[in-house]
Amino acid sequence: MPKTKKNSSFQSIKGMHDILPSEQLYWEKIRKELKETAEAYNFLRIDTPIVENSDLFQRSLGETTDIVEKQMFTFQSRGGDKLTLRPEGTAGIMRSYIQYGLSHLGQPLKLYYDGPMFRYEQPQAGRYRQFNQAGFEIIGGGDEPIYDIQVILPIFRLLENLKIKNLIIHVNTIGCKNCRPAYRKKLIEYYKNHQKDLCKDCNRRFEDNPLRLLDCSNSDCAEIRKEAPAILDDLCNNCHKHFKSFLEYMEELGLPYELDSHLVRGLDYYNRTVFEIFTSGVSEEGKSFDLALAGGGRYDYLAEMLGGRSTSATGGAIGVERIVEALKLLKINFGARPKAKVFLINIGDLARKKSLALLEDFIRAGVRASESLGKDSLNAQLRAADKEGVEIALILGQKEAFSDSVIIRDMKSGVQETVLIKKAVAEVKKRLK
Ligand code: HAM
């Protein structure tokens, strides 16, 4: 993030940052790639509000998740409603799907989105309180494992198209309503023997939601997790088949993956396939990095949890700030903003008025023109034209303004020619060819 001046009276809110003009090229490129990739894979755009009823997230993400317990920006509206700034996009999309009966748009319905999310986390590199996600969701049409792949593919290709290297997809399954209870029991048994070494949160959660213990970031808990039982041995037949086909598709496509038998993800709405995509490497400055760029999975029970009909679904989201961070670490740039080719110089009040109208003509004709209309001195304007590296300067002095003409100056050769203002755009276009 750009450095801030400590003595300015107002600072942006902790963990929330401005995206300054110098950073916008990254964002423009990512948004462009997102749109192109989503359209190539036949996803339709959806935008949901940033604010939703708090209950929506409590029910979807789970009462005993970090997000719901500690990270939601919740407030009361003037009307007394309890509202929350969305910490993620999936719950709002499923709410919208049920509210508008969107199943009629396609079975399955493929949706994509991007926008700001809010989590009250401890800010650190790559972790913010306001951050952006770009996500893909496939809702309805059955629970075929191929849909899990159809979510991973656009995410993976998007990252590849942005030239991010060393991508690896961590995958796991967390079973279904039928097989999870047995695994849950095993986990509780295992963790009972380690209770005294678990962090406070895990101690509180281990009977209600033992799966959460597997994604605790506390170092002691991470150590205990290493020996925890894996769900793969407890999968029911259907989940086993589902995961096997999923892995076969991954193989078929040659997607780089790694089985991570303790990957459970930090949200409760998941079942069966879960995944996270990482990039790692060493930056040009010799700094090693390992970034979690994206995550997702199947959430076949969410529609029902929100009062809708049973609807299979799967999806994933990318952290956009993390992509920007990876691009910076890898020194990947996307060129410079296109430069103006023409610079308008004016001297005197009448010339300034006419320059403004002439600038409009250039904008309408699609020729990028620059100016410093607020400046009076010819030298200052010539310096500005030089700095911008334009090919042509157009000079409107008092004499030219009275005769409705303008001087066209070739900046390289210094050759000048006077033409009528109404012919200026056509004459400039001829010279730019
Ligand atoms: P998530 O793993 O919580 O999943 O977030 C997805 C991505 O958002 C992460 O991999 C990370 O890159 C980024 N991210 C998360 N928290 C932060 C933060 N505080 N600061 C910066 N970046 C962050 C979800 O949110 C699910 N809704 C994904 C999904 C879609 N599952 C199914 N459909």
Residues whose N, C-alpha, C, O or C-beta is under 5 A from the ligand:
A	BS01	HAM	P87 E88 G89 T90 R119 E121 G126 R127 Y128 F131 G135 F136 A292 L293 A294 G295 G296 G297 G315 G316 A317 I318 G319 E321 R322
